[in-house]
Amino acid sequence: MSTTTSADAPVQEAASLPPAPGRAPRLRDRGLALAFISPAMLLLLGMSVFPLLWALYLSFTDYSATSSVPGDFVGFENYADVLTSSEVHTRAVTTALFVAGAVILQTVLGFSIAYLISRRTRGRGLLTTLFLIPMMLSPVVVGLFWRFMLDAQFGVVNSMLVSLGFEPVEWLTQQRTALFSLILVDTWQWTPFIMLIALAGLTAVPKYLYEAASIDRASEWFRFRNITLPMVWPLLLIAVMFRAIEAFRQFDLVYVLTSGGPGVSTETLSFHVYKVAFLGFRTGTASAYGILMVIVVIVLAQLYLRYLNKLKEG
């Protein structure tokens, strides 16, 4: 015992000695981690947290961006105006129709394409890359691209319809077809996202399950219903949640394709916030509008996640 103590004594003394003169003391692990994390945290606070808190403050005032006078505190008046406005109710219905139509169509097409690609042994990588091209484009570029294609007089789509003997369609200037056209364009761009998630789930299904089903001479429909779909369904639901959130705050395609028209038939909630804030200059009302949209997304996402957890436990 005495030998061990005497041997460890020099090590302990050396560890307790102060750093040599002229040499900077080393940072501890906590200080080093704080030094690396601080720039990112400051950027996050400056770009995300502070604007959100400032918008929350403005939502309780009647502040206007064009006024040089600071806004007066009005309490929950802006929130009451937004929740009781008939215009907001109309835009909410339009947004719900757009989200439901786009997400359902993207889910069905994306899963179908992924299922067909997963059954191929050759050219799978090339096909996947080709289908991912629309998702890589900017929404503004996609909107301009489709606005020219859907033009009533000079568009490629109407030219093809006329060559096949059909009447030309005013895709973006009629209320019956404008929202449907918006859904189609969004589906064209974001179906690859659902396809990519579904393809990842399909390729992760264990092969021995299909081998066991083949030995039992199970039909193709039985394999799909009892093996493929249950294994891919949780990933597919997560992809649906992401797409629903993105579609709920859709602005780019609406601005480029229709600008909310004809009339207000394609004016979503996000586009209406833009009009209230930057065309009507009612900054306080627009801030309350945005805060309510954030609350709606958070509440719906939490309910959806609880459903996913129950599905996982079941």
C-alpha positions as CSV (number, residue, x, y, z in Angstrom):
1,M,0.0,0.0,0.0
2,S,2.9,2.4,0.8
3,T,4.5,1.7,-2.5
4,T,1.3,2.5,-4.4
5,T,0.8,5.7,-2.5
6,S,4.3,6.9,-3.1
7,A,4.1,6.2,-6.8
8,D,0.8,8.0,-7.2
9,A,2.0,11.0,-5.3
10,P,4.1,12.6,-8.0
11,V,1.2,12.2,-10.5
12,Q,-1.2,13.9,-8.2
13,E,1.2,16.7,-7.5
14,A,1.9,17.2,-11.2
15,A,-1.8,17.4,-11.9
16,S,-2.3,20.0,-9.3
17,L,0.5,22.2,-10.5
18,P,-0.5,25.5,-12.3
19,P,0.3,25.9,-16.0
20,A,3.8,26.9,-17.0
21,P,4.4,30.7,-17.3
22,G,3.7,32.0,-20.8
23,R,1.3,29.2,-21.7
24,A,-2.4,29.7,-22.0
25,P,-4.6,27.5,-19.7
26,R,-6.5,24.8,-21.5
27,L,-10.2,25.1,-21.8
28,R,-12.3,22.6,-20.0
29,D,-14.7,20.4,-21.9
30,R,-17.7,22.5,-20.8
31,G,-16.0,25.8,-21.8
32,L,-14.8,24.3,-25.1
33,A,-18.3,23.1,-25.9
34,L,-19.8,26.5,-25.0
35,A,-17.2,28.2,-27.3
36,F,-18.3,26.1,-30.3
37,I,-22.0,26.3,-29.6
38,S,-22.2,30.0,-28.9
39,P,-22.1,31.3,-32.5
40,A,-24.8,28.9,-33.6
41,M,-27.0,29.8,-30.6
42,L,-26.5,33.5,-31.1
43,L,-27.5,33.1,-34.8
44,L,-30.5,31.1,-33.9
45,L,-31.6,33.6,-31.3
46,G,-31.1,36.5,-33.7
47,M,-32.8,34.9,-36.8
48,S,-35.6,32.8,-35.2
49,V,-36.3,33.3,-31.6
50,F,-36.1,37.1,-31.4
51,P,-38.4,37.7,-34.5
52,L,-40.9,35.3,-33.1
53,L,-41.0,37.1,-29.7
54,W,-41.1,40.5,-31.5
55,A,-44.1,39.3,-33.6
56,L,-45.8,38.0,-30.4
57,Y,-45.3,41.5,-28.9
58,L,-46.6,43.3,-32.0
59,S,-49.7,41.0,-32.1
60,F,-51.0,42.8,-28.9
61,T,-50.6,46.2,-30.5
62,D,-52.1,48.2,-33.4
63,Y,-48.7,48.9,-34.9
64,S,-48.4,49.6,-38.6
65,A,-45.1,49.4,-40.5
66,T,-45.9,52.7,-42.3
67,S,-46.6,54.6,-39.2
68,S,-43.8,56.5,-37.3
69,V,-45.8,56.3,-34.1
70,P,-45.3,53.2,-31.9
71,G,-48.4,51.1,-31.7
72,D,-50.8,51.2,-28.7
73,F,-51.5,48.1,-26.6
74,V,-54.8,46.6,-27.7
75,G,-54.8,43.3,-25.8
76,F,-56.4,40.4,-27.6
77,E,-58.3,42.6,-30.0
78,N,-56.2,41.5,-33.1
79,Y,-56.8,37.8,-32.2
80,A,-60.5,38.4,-31.9
81,D,-60.6,40.2,-35.3
82,V,-58.8,37.3,-36.9
83,L,-60.8,34.5,-35.4
84,T,-64.2,36.2,-36.2
85,S,-63.3,37.4,-39.7
86,S,-65.3,35.8,-42.5
87,E,-62.4,36.4,-44.8
88,V,-60.1,34.3,-42.6
89,H,-62.8,31.5,-42.5
90,T,-62.9,31.5,-46.3
91,R,-59.1,31.3,-46.6
92,A,-59.0,28.5,-44.0
93,V,-61.4,26.5,-46.1
94,T,-59.3,27.1,-49.2
95,T,-56.2,26.1,-47.4
96,A,-57.8,22.9,-46.0
97,L,-58.9,21.9,-49.5
98,F,-55.5,22.6,-50.9
99,V,-53.7,20.6,-48.1
100,A,-56.1,17.7,-48.3
101,G,-56.0,17.4,-52.1
102,A,-52.3,17.9,-52.5
103,V,-51.2,15.6,-49.6
104,I,-53.6,12.8,-50.6
105,L,-52.6,12.9,-54.2
106,Q,-48.9,13.1,-53.4
107,T,-49.2,10.2,-51.0
108,V,-51.0,7.9,-53.4
109,L,-48.7,8.7,-56.4
110,G,-45.5,8.7,-54.3
111,F,-46.1,5.4,-52.7
112,S,-47.2,3.8,-56.0
113,I,-44.1,5.0,-57.8
114,A,-41.9,3.8,-54.9
115,Y,-43.5,0.4,-55.0
116,L,-43.0,0.0,-58.7
117,I,-39.4,1.2,-58.5
118,S,-38.7,-1.2,-55.6
119,R,-39.7,-4.2,-57.7
120,R,-37.1,-3.4,-60.3
121,T,-33.6,-4.8,-60.1
122,R,-32.0,-2.7,-63.0
123,G,-32.1,1.0,-63.4
124,R,-33.5,1.7,-59.9
125,G,-30.9,4.4,-59.1
126,L,-31.4,6.2,-62.5
127,L,-35.2,6.2,-62.1
128,T,-35.0,7.5,-58.6
129,T,-32.7,10.3,-59.6
130,L,-35.0,11.3,-62.5
131,F,-38.0,11.4,-60.3
132,L,-36.2,13.6,-57.7
133,I,-35.5,16.4,-60.2
134,P,-38.7,18.3,-59.6
135,M,-38.0,18.4,-55.8
136,M,-34.6,19.9,-56.4
137,L,-36.0,23.0,-58.2
138,S,-37.0,26.2,-56.5
139,P,-40.8,26.7,-56.0
140,V,-40.5,30.1,-57.8
141,V,-38.9,28.4,-60.8
142,V,-41.5,25.7,-60.8
143,G,-44.3,28.3,-60.6
144,L,-43.0,30.2,-63.6
145,F,-42.4,27.0,-65.5
146,W,-46.0,25.9,-65.0
147,R,-47.5,29.3,-65.5
148,F,-46.2,29.4,-69.1
149,M,-47.3,25.7,-69.6
150,L,-50.8,26.4,-68.3
151,D,-51.3,29.6,-70.2
152,A,-54.8,29.7,-71.8
153,Q,-53.6,30.9,-75.3
154,F,-50.0,29.8,-75.7
155,G,-49.5,27.1,-73.1
156,V,-48.2,23.7,-74.1
157,V,-50.9,21.9,-72.1
158,N,-53.8,23.5,-74.1
159,S,-51.9,23.0,-77.4
160,M,-51.8,19.2,-76.6
161,L,-55.5,19.2,-75.7
162,V,-56.5,21.0,-78.9
163,S,-54.4,18.6,-81.0
164,L,-56.3,15.7,-79.4
165,G,-59.7,17.3,-80.2
166,F,-60.5,18.8,-76.8
167,E,-61.4,22.4,-76.0
168,P,-58.8,24.6,-74.4
169,V,-59.1,25.1,-70.6
170,E,-58.5,28.3,-68.7
171,W,-56.4,26.6,-66.0
172,L,-55.4,29.6,-63.9
173,T,-58.2,32.1,-64.7
174,Q,-61.3,30.1,-63.7
175,Q,-62.4,29.5,-60.2
176,R,-63.2,25.9,-60.9
177,T,-59.8,25.0,-62.2
178,A,-57.4,27.4,-60.5
179,L,-57.2,25.6,-57.2
180,F,-57.0,22.2,-59.0
181,S,-54.1,23.5,-61.1
182,L,-52.3,24.7,-57.9
183,I,-52.8,21.2,-56.4
184,L,-51.4,19.5,-59.6
185,V,-48.3,21.7,-59.7
186,D,-47.6,21.2,-56.0
187,T,-48.1,17.4,-56.5
188,W,-45.7,17.4,-59.5
189,Q,-43.0,19.0,-57.4
190,W,-43.4,17.2,-54.0
191,T,-44.5,13.7,-55.0
192,P,-40.8,12.7,-55.1
193,F,-40.5,13.5,-51.4
194,I,-43.1,10.9,-50.5
195,M,-41.6,8.5,-53.0
196,L,-38.2,8.8,-51.4
197,I,-39.5,8.2,-47.9
198,A,-41.6,5.3,-49.1
199,L,-38.8,3.8,-51.1
200,A,-36.5,3.9,-48.0
201,G,-39.2,2.0,-46.1
202,L,-39.8,-0.6,-48.9
203,T,-36.1,-1.4,-49.2
204,A,-35.8,-1.9,-45.4
205,V,-38.5,-4.6,-45.3
206,P,-36.8,-7.9,-44.3
207,K,-36.5,-10.3,-47.3
208,Y,-37.2,-13.3,-45.1
209,L,-40.8,-12.2,-44.7
210,Y,-41.4,-12.4,-48.4
211,E,-39.6,-15.7,-48.6
212,A,-41.8,-17.1,-45.9
213,A,-44.9,-15.8,-47.7
214,S,-43.7,-17.4,-51.0
215,I,-43.2,-20.8,-49.2
216,D,-46.8,-20.5,-47.9
217,R,-47.9,-19.6,-51.5
218,A,-49.4,-16.3,-50.4
219,S,-50.9,-14.1,-53.0
220,E,-49.4,-10.8,-54.1
221,W,-52.2,-8.9,-52.5
222,F,-51.7,-10.8,-49.2
223,R,-48.0,-9.8,-49.2
224,F,-48.8,-6.2,-49.8
225,R,-51.6,-6.0,-47.2
226,N,-49.9,-7.9,-44.4
227,I,-46.2,-7.3,-45.0
228,T,-45.4,-4.3,-47.2
229,L,-48.0,-1.8,-46.0
230,P,-47.7,-2.4,-42.2
231,M,-43.9,-2.1,-42.5
232,V,-43.9,1.1,-44.5
233,W,-47.0,2.8,-43.0
234,P,-45.2,4.5,-40.0
235,L,-42.6,6.1,-42.3
236,L,-45.4,7.1,-44.7
237,L,-47.3,8.8,-41.9
238,I,-44.3,10.9,-41.0
239,A,-43.8,12.0,-44.6
240,V,-47.5,13.0,-44.7
241,M,-47.0,15.1,-41.6
242,F,-44.1,17.0,-43.1
243,R,-45.9,17.5,-46.4
244,A,-49.1,18.7,-44.6
245,I,-47.1,21.3,-42.7
246,E,-45.4,22.5,-45.8
247,A,-48.7,22.7,-47.8
248,F,-50.4,24.5,-44.9
249,R,-47.9,27.4,-45.2
250,Q,-47.8,27.4,-49.0
251,F,-47.0,30.8,-50.4
252,D,-44.5,30.6,-53.3
253,L,-46.6,28.8,-55.9
254,V,-49.7,30.8,-55.0
255,Y,-47.8,34.1,-55.5
256,V,-46.3,33.1,-58.8
257,L,-49.1,31.1,-60.4
258,T,-52.3,32.9,-59.4
259,S,-51.6,35.7,-56.9
260,G,-54.6,34.4,-55.0
261,G,-57.0,34.7,-58.0
262,P,-59.2,34.6,-59.8
263,G,-60.9,36.6,-57.1
264,V,-59.8,34.9,-53.9
265,S,-60.4,31.3,-55.0
266,T,-56.7,30.3,-54.4
267,E,-55.8,32.7,-51.6
268,T,-54.4,30.5,-48.8
269,L,-53.8,31.6,-45.2
270,S,-50.2,32.4,-45.8
271,F,-50.9,34.5,-48.8
272,H,-53.6,36.4,-46.9
273,V,-51.1,37.1,-44.1
274,Y,-48.8,38.6,-46.8
275,K,-51.6,40.8,-48.1
276,V,-52.6,42.0,-44.6
277,A,-49.0,42.8,-43.7
278,F,-47.4,44.2,-46.8
279,L,-50.4,45.5,-48.8
280,G,-52.7,46.6,-46.0
281,F,-49.8,47.4,-43.6
282,R,-51.7,46.1,-40.6
283,T,-48.6,44.7,-38.9
284,G,-50.2,44.0,-35.6
285,T,-53.1,42.1,-37.1
286,A,-50.7,40.2,-39.4
287,S,-48.6,39.2,-36.4
288,A,-51.6,37.9,-34.6
289,Y,-52.5,36.0,-37.7
290,G,-49.1,34.4,-37.9
291,I,-49.0,33.5,-34.2
292,L,-52.4,31.7,-34.6
293,M,-51.1,29.8,-37.6
294,V,-48.0,28.7,-35.5
295,I,-50.3,27.6,-32.7
296,V,-52.6,25.6,-35.1
297,V,-49.6,23.8,-36.6
298,I,-48.1,22.9,-33.2
299,V,-51.4,21.6,-31.8
300,L,-52.2,19.5,-34.9
301,A,-48.6,18.2,-35.0
302,Q,-48.8,17.2,-31.4
303,L,-52.1,15.4,-31.9
304,Y,-50.7,13.6,-35.0
305,L,-47.6,12.6,-33.1
306,R,-49.7,11.1,-30.3
307,Y,-51.6,9.1,-32.9
308,L,-48.2,7.9,-34.3
309,N,-47.1,6.8,-30.8
310,K,-50.3,4.9,-30.2
311,L,-49.9,3.3,-33.5
312,K,-46.4,2.3,-32.7
313,E,-47.4,0.9,-29.3
314,G,-50.2,-1.1,-30.9
